[in-house]
Amino acid sequence: MGSIASWNIRGLNRSLKQKEVRQIVVDNHVQVCAIMETHVDTLNVPKVCQKVFSSWMWNSNASCCLKGTRIMIGWDPNMADVMVLSQTDQVIHTQVMFKLDRKSLFCTFVYADNNYRNRRDLWNNLCTHSSFMKDKPWVIMGDFNASLSHDDSSSGSSSYSIGTREFRECVNSIDVFDVNSTGVHYTWSNNQLRGGIIFKKLDRIMSNINLVAEFPNAGAYFHPFRVSDHAPCILKLPNVAREKPRPFKFVNLIAEKHGFLEAIKQIWGKEITGFRMYQVVMKLKLLKTPLRKLFCQQGNLHENVKKARKELDECQLVMDQDPANVEVLAKHSILLKNYKEAIHDEATFLQQKSKVDWLTLGDSNTKYFHNVVKAKNHRSRILLIRDANGILHEGGAAAIALVNHYSNFFGSVGHVVCRPNMNLFRNKLPIMKANNMVRAVTDDEIKDAMFSIAGNKAPGPDGIHRCFLKKRGMWLGKISV
């Protein structure tokens, strides 16, 4: 894949600014670049574009601007195709096609007006355009000239301005969020040392959930300012590497399926020599294969819902034509039960993956949980790591750098004093409380503690959820090691 960049770099007529743009493009393998606040006269746009990159193709919104050119877009025609869909003086909507793998996305470049009243035209434009982006990968990037939260300003204002409130309303309306990012947080500075320097986050890269689904490794990088008062914004779209096999995680819904108890009884009946905790660990390890097999037997949960819904619809149409048909009525009862079970399985699975314990928008709002899962997975990705030596590691190299760091950190051997000074602990527990701390723990206390944990909490290293241990009161009651 490649990268898409946007940068508010005032005064592109200067050779220094042109050189900096070229440097950012080369260093970050940028294939499409939008430049804001260029101060380039309409007649000089072709000339300046040739100086920046003579081999690139360029477009601008000069025809929509009363003075100068507000947004210029350039792209490498050997690597990408860019189609301008619509434009105003504050925004250009495009479709970007990457030639290497024929993947495409819709990219909106923004340079918002300084006045919040004029920005209302931009917010309305984005809301209108979002209606065409419901099922398409869409990213919005550029200078929004407004903050979203208190953390977006170094001054820490305690109240929201009208501009911030209207910006938030627009973001909520079009259902986009910040792409997982690294680099600088504040993307703009007033550079006024005497009057008090102010930093704000005015530049953003936001996307809808479809972009995250289409480009799961997408990430935003906000480069240091250099010669501008704004930070360059770079959307990186790395190739999707083949993921390693995922570790085992118990799926709660199979605890309700036929064959679950039988699988546990079969494994738990095996003779394993060793300490009791070792026996438990080994039996849980042996259970992974039959539990994986049981989950695979459930098929594609989402397709099961579609199939069950279709069969139920067809049966109800037949029942409408022949209400007295006993066979159809009996079949309808079975199909209705299957449909409810399929919906329950899908909702249970997505609820567990999304780590959400409540339903706010319906009994089985699967689209909501799909979006929560995708957004959570996107935010949890680590794009790049800077090690102790200041070297940047991206992609798979970031994981290796993390492992090496903690191996060196925890692997070091230091001098440990086995007998601390007796004066170290001045506050001591009374004898009765101290004895109570080291008394034998009863089985009921263990069971109560285990059963008080929610079933959807994060599993341990063995991938076993609390639901597995609690289901139907089996553990610590009916089955012994």
C-alpha positions in Angstrom: 0.0 0.0 0.0 1.3 3.5 0.8 0.6 6.7 2.6 -1.7 9.7 2.2 -0.6 13.0 3.7 -2.0 16.5 4.4 -0.1 19.5 5.6 -1.0 23.1 6.3 2.2 24.7 5.3 1.7 28.4 4.6 3.5 30.0 1.7 4.2 27.2 -0.8 5.7 29.8 -3.2 9.0 29.6 -1.2 11.6 27.1 -2.2 12.2 26.1 1.5 8.6 25.1 1.9 8.6 23.2 -1.4 11.7 21.3 -0.3 10.1 20.3 3.0 7.1 18.9 1.3 9.3 16.8 -1.0 11.2 15.6 2.1 8.0 14.5 3.9 6.8 12.7 0.8 10.0 10.8 0.3 10.6 9.9 3.9 7.1 8.5 4.4 6.5 7.0 1.0 3.6 9.3 0.4 1.6 8.6 -2.8 -1.1 11.3 -2.3 -0.5 14.6 -0.6 -2.8 17.5 0.1 -1.3 20.9 0.9 -3.4 23.6 2.7 -3.1 27.4 3.1 -0.7 27.5 0.1 -1.1 31.3 -0.6 -0.5 30.4 -4.2 -2.3 32.6 -6.8 -4.6 30.7 -9.1 -2.5 31.5 -12.1 0.7 30.2 -10.5 -0.7 26.9 -9.3 0.7 24.8 -12.3 4.1 26.5 -12.0 4.3 25.8 -8.2 3.1 22.2 -8.6 5.9 21.5 -11.1 8.5 22.8 -8.7 7.2 20.5 -5.9 6.9 17.3 -8.0 7.2 17.7 -11.7 6.2 14.0 -12.3 3.0 14.2 -10.2 -0.5 15.1 -11.2 -2.2 18.0 -9.4 -5.6 19.4 -8.7 -6.9 22.2 -6.5 -10.0 24.1 -5.3 -8.7 27.4 -6.8 -12.0 27.8 -8.7 -13.9 27.8 -5.4 -11.7 30.3 -3.6 -12.2 34.1 -3.6 -8.5 34.7 -3.1 -5.5 32.3 -3.7 -5.7 28.6 -3.4 -6.7 26.9 -0.2 -6.2 23.2 -1.0 -3.9 21.6 -3.5 -3.8 17.8 -4.1 -0.9 15.9 -5.7 -0.5 12.2 -6.4 2.0 9.9 -8.0 0.2 8.6 -11.2 2.4 5.5 -11.2 1.2 4.4 -7.8 -2.3 5.9 -7.4 -5.3 7.4 -9.2 -7.3 10.2 -7.6 -10.8 11.2 -8.7 -12.2 14.5 -7.4 -15.9 14.0 -6.6 -16.8 17.4 -5.3 -15.2 20.5 -3.7 -15.8 23.8 -2.0 -13.5 26.4 -0.6 -13.1 24.3 2.6 -13.1 20.7 1.4 -12.3 18.4 -1.5 -13.9 14.9 -1.6 -11.9 12.3 -3.6 -11.7 8.6 -4.3 -8.2 7.2 -4.1 -7.3 4.0 -6.0 -4.0 2.3 -5.2 -2.7 0.6 -8.4 -0.5 -2.0 -6.7 -3.4 -4.0 -5.1 -6.4 -2.2 -6.7 -7.8 -1.2 -3.3 -9.6 2.1 -3.0 -10.9 4.4 -0.3 -12.8 7.7 -0.2 -10.6 10.5 1.2 -11.9 14.0 2.2 -9.3 16.8 2.6 -10.3 19.6 4.9 -9.1 23.1 5.4 -11.7 24.7 7.7 -12.3 28.4 7.9 -11.0 30.4 10.8 -14.5 31.7 11.7 -16.8 29.2 13.3 -19.8 30.7 11.5 -18.2 30.0 8.1 -17.3 26.5 9.3 -21.0 25.6 9.5 -21.0 25.3 5.8 -18.2 22.7 6.1 -20.1 20.7 8.8 -23.2 20.6 6.7 -21.2 19.5 3.7 -19.6 16.6 5.6 -23.0 15.5 7.0 -24.4 15.5 3.5 -21.4 13.6 2.1 -21.6 11.0 4.9 -24.9 9.8 3.6 -23.0 8.4 0.5 -20.3 6.9 2.7 -22.4 4.5 4.9 -20.9 1.3 3.5 -17.7 2.6 2.1 -14.2 3.1 3.6 -14.0 6.9 4.3 -11.2 9.0 5.9 -11.3 12.7 6.6 -8.0 14.5 7.2 -6.6 18.0 7.3 -6.9 21.2 9.4 -10.3 21.6 11.1 -9.4 24.8 12.9 -11.4 23.5 15.9 -10.8 21.3 18.9 -12.8 18.4 20.0 -12.0 18.1 23.7 -10.3 19.9 26.6 -7.1 17.8 26.0 -6.7 19.4 22.6 -5.4 22.6 24.0 -2.3 23.2 26.2 -4.1 26.1 27.9 -6.7 23.6 29.3 -9.8 25.6 28.8 -12.6 24.4 31.1 -15.5 25.4 28.9 -16.5 24.4 25.3 -16.7 27.1 22.7 -19.4 27.3 20.1 -16.9 26.1 17.5 -16.0 23.0 19.5 -19.6 22.1 20.3 -20.6 22.3 16.6 -17.5 20.3 15.6 -18.4 17.6 18.1 -22.0 17.5 16.9 -20.7 17.0 13.3 -18.3 14.2 14.2 -21.1 12.4 16.2 -23.5 12.9 13.3 -21.3 11.4 10.6 -20.1 8.6 13.0 -16.3 8.9 12.6 -13.5 8.7 15.1 -9.7 9.4 15.3 -7.5 6.9 13.6 -5.1 5.2 16.0 -2.1 7.6 16.0 1.4 8.2 17.0 3.7 11.2 16.9 3.0 14.7 18.3 -0.3 15.3 20.1 -0.6 19.1 19.5 -0.6 19.8 15.8 -0.5 23.6 15.9 1.4 26.4 17.7 1.0 30.1 17.6 4.8 30.4 18.0 4.5 33.6 20.1 7.0 33.2 22.9 6.5 36.7 24.3 2.8 36.6 24.7 2.7 33.1 25.8 3.0 30.1 23.5 -0.2 28.0 22.9 -0.4 24.5 21.5 -3.6 23.0 20.1 -4.7 19.9 18.2 -6.4 21.4 15.1 -5.3 18.8 12.5 -6.8 15.3 12.6 -7.2 12.1 10.7 -10.7 10.5 11.3 -12.4 7.6 9.6 -15.6 5.5 9.7 -15.7 1.9 10.8 -15.6 0.7 7.2 -12.1 2.0 6.7 -10.8 0.1 9.7 -12.5 -3.0 8.4 -11.0 -2.6 5.0 -7.5 -1.5 6.2 -7.1 -3.0 9.7 -3.4 -1.9 9.9 -4.1 1.7 9.1 -2.5 4.3 11.4 -2.0 8.0 11.6 1.3 9.7 12.2 1.7 13.4 13.2 5.1 14.5 12.2 7.0 17.3 14.0 6.2 20.8 12.7 9.6 21.7 11.1 9.1 25.0 9.1 5.4 25.3 9.5 3.1 26.1 12.4 1.1 22.9 11.7 2.2 19.3 11.9 2.1 17.1 8.8 -0.6 14.5 9.0 0.2 11.1 7.5 -2.2 8.2 7.0 -0.2 5.0 6.7 -1.7 2.0 5.0 0.8 -0.8 5.4 0.3 -4.1 3.7 -1.7 -6.6 5.8 0.7 -9.2 7.0 -0.4 -12.7 7.6 -1.2 -13.0 11.3 0.2 -15.6 13.5 -2.2 -18.3 14.8 -4.3 -16.8 17.6 -4.1 -18.3 21.1 -7.0 -20.3 22.4 -9.9 -18.3 24.0 -12.9 -20.0 25.4 -16.1 -19.0 23.6 -18.9 -18.7 26.2 -21.8 -19.7 23.9 -20.5 -23.3 23.6 -21.1 -23.8 27.3 -24.8 -24.0 26.4 -24.3 -26.5 23.5 -24.8 -30.3 23.4 -21.5 -32.1 23.9 -20.0 -29.5 26.2 -20.4 -31.4 29.4 -19.5 -34.7 27.7 -16.2 -33.2 26.5 -15.3 -32.0 30.0 -16.2 -35.3 31.6 -14.1 -37.2 29.1 -11.0 -35.1 29.6 -11.5 -34.8 33.4 -11.7 -38.6 33.6 -8.1 -39.0 32.3 -5.4 -40.1 34.7 -2.6 -37.5 35.0 0.1 -37.9 37.6 1.6 -35.0 39.4 0.6 -32.3 41.8 -3.1 -31.3 41.8 -2.6 -27.9 40.2 -0.4 -29.5 37.5 -3.3 -31.9 36.8 -5.7 -29.0 36.5 -3.4 -27.2 34.1 -2.8 -30.2 31.9 -6.5 -31.1 31.7 -7.4 -27.5 30.7 -4.7 -27.8 28.0 -6.2 -31.1 26.7 -9.7 -29.5 26.6 -8.6 -26.9 24.0 -8.9 -29.3 21.1 -12.4 -30.6 21.8 -13.7 -27.1 22.7 -12.2 -25.7 19.5 -13.9 -28.5 17.6 -17.2 -27.9 19.3 -17.1 -24.2 18.4 -16.3 -25.0 14.8 -19.3 -27.3 14.7 -21.5 -24.2 15.2 -20.6 -22.9 11.8 -20.5 -19.3 10.7 -22.7 -17.6 13.4 -23.6 -14.6 11.1 -24.5 -16.9 8.2 -26.6 -19.0 10.5 -28.7 -16.0 11.4 -29.2 -15.1 7.7 -30.1 -18.7 6.8 -32.5 -19.1 9.8 -34.2 -15.8 9.0 -34.7 -16.7 5.4 -36.2 -20.1 6.2 -38.5 -18.5 8.8 -39.7 -15.9 6.3 -40.4 -18.5 3.7 -42.3 -20.7 6.2 -44.4 -17.7 7.4 -45.3 -16.9 3.8 -46.5 -20.5 3.3 -48.4 -20.4 6.6 -50.1 -17.2 5.5 -51.5 -19.0 2.4 -52.5 -22.1 4.4 -53.1 -21.3 8.1 -54.7 -24.7 8.8 -51.8 -26.8 7.7 -50.6 -28.7 10.8 -47.3 -29.7 9.3 -46.4 -26.1 8.4 -47.4 -24.9 11.9 -45.1 -27.6 13.4 -42.3 -26.6 11.1 -42.8 -22.9 11.9 -42.4 -23.7 15.6 -39.0 -25.4 15.0 -37.8 -22.7 12.6 -38.7 -19.9 15.1 -36.8 -21.7 17.8 -33.8 -22.1 15.5 -33.9 -18.4 14.5 -34.0 -17.2 18.1 -31.1 -19.6 19.0 -29.1 -18.3 16.1 -29.6 -14.7 17.1 -28.8 -15.5 20.7 -25.5 -17.2 19.7 -24.5 -14.3 17.5 -25.2 -11.7 20.1 -23.5 -13.7 22.8 -20.4 -14.1 20.7 -20.2 -10.5 19.7 -20.9 -9.3 23.2 -18.0 -11.4 24.5 -15.6 -10.1 21.8 -16.6 -6.5 22.4 -16.2 -6.7 26.2 -19.6 -4.9 26.6 -21.9 -6.2 29.3 -25.0 -4.3 28.2 -27.3 -3.8 25.3 -28.5 -0.2 24.7 -29.9 -0.2 21.2 -32.0 -3.4 21.1 -32.0 -7.0 22.4 -29.4 -8.1 19.8 -27.8 -5.1 18.2 -25.2 -7.1 16.3 -24.1 -4.1 14.1 -23.3 -2.1 17.2 -21.2 -4.9 18.6 -19.5 -5.4 15.2 -18.4 -1.8 15.3 -17.3 -1.9 18.9 -15.1 -5.0 18.1 -13.5 -3.4 15.1 -12.9 -0.1 16.8 -11.3 -1.8 19.8 -9.1 -3.9 17.7 -8.0 -0.8 15.8 -7.1 1.2 18.9 -5.2 -1.7 20.4 -2.7 -1.9 17.5 0.8 -0.5 18.2 2.1 1.2 15.0 5.7 2.0 15.9 8.0 1.8 18.9 11.1 3.9 19.7 13.6 1.9 21.7 16.0 3.1 24.4 18.5 4.0 21.8 16.1 6.3 20.0 15.6 3.9 17.0 12.1 3.6 15.5 10.7 0.2 14.8 7.5 -0.2 12.7 5.2 -3.1 11.9 6.5 -6.5 13.0 9.8 -5.0 14.1 7.8 -3.1 16.9 6.9 -6.4 18.5 10.4 -7.6 18.4 11.7 -4.4 20.0 9.2 -4.7 22.8 10.2 -8.3 23.6 13.9 -7.3 23.5 13.3 -4.4 25.8 11.5 -6.3 28.5 13.8 -9.3 28.2 16.7 -7.0 29.0 14.7 -5.2 31.7 13.4 -8.2 33.6 16.2 -10.5 32.7 18.9 -8.6 34.6 20.1 -10.0 37.9 20.6 -7.7 40.9 21.6 -8.1 44.5 18.7 -9.0 46.7 18.8 -8.7 50.5 17.0 -11.8 52.0 16.9 -10.4 55.5 15.5 -6.9 55.6 16.1 -4.5 58.5 13.7 -5.3 61.4 12.9 -1.6 61.7 11.6 -1.5 58.2 8.1 -2.5 59.2 6.8 -0.2 61.9 3.1 -0.8 61.5 2.1 -4.4 62.2 -1.1 -6.3 62.2 -2.6 -7.6 65.5 -2.0 -11.3 66.1 -5.6 -12.3 65.4 -5.7 -10.5 62.1 -2.3 -11.8 61.1 -3.4 -15.4 61.9 -6.5 -14.9 59.9 -4.5 -13.8 56.9 -2.6 -17.1 56.8 -5.4 -19.5 57.7 -6.5 -22.2 55.3 -8.9 -21.0 52.6 -12.2 -22.9 52.5 -13.8 -24.3 49.3 -16.8 -22.1 49.8 -14.7 -19.0 49.8 -13.0 -20.1 46.6 -16.3 -20.8 45.0 -17.9 -17.5 46.1 -14.9 -15.5 44.8 -14.9 -17.3 41.5 -18.6 -17.1 41.0 -18.6 -13.3 41.8 -16.5 -12.6 38.7 -18.4 -11.6 35.5 -18.4 -14.2 32.8 -17.1 -11.8 30.1 -14.0 -10.6 32.0 -10.7 -11.0 30.2 -9.4 -14.6 30.2 -6.1 -15.7 31.8 -3.1 -16.9 29.8 -4.8 -20.2 29.2 -7.7 -18.5 27.4 -10.3 -19.8 29.9 -13.1 -17.3 30.8 -14.9 -17.3 34.1 -18.0 -18.5 32.3 -16.3 -21.8 31.7 -15.6 -22.3 35.5 -19.1 -21.1 36.6 -21.4 -22.7 34.0 -24.2 -24.8 35.6 -22.4 -25.0 39.0 -20.1 -27.7 37.8 -16.8 -26.5 39.2 -15.8 -26.9 42.8 -19.1 -28.8 43.3 -19.7 -31.6 40.9 -16.3 -32.3 39.4 -13.2 -33.0 41.3 -9.6 -33.1 40.2 
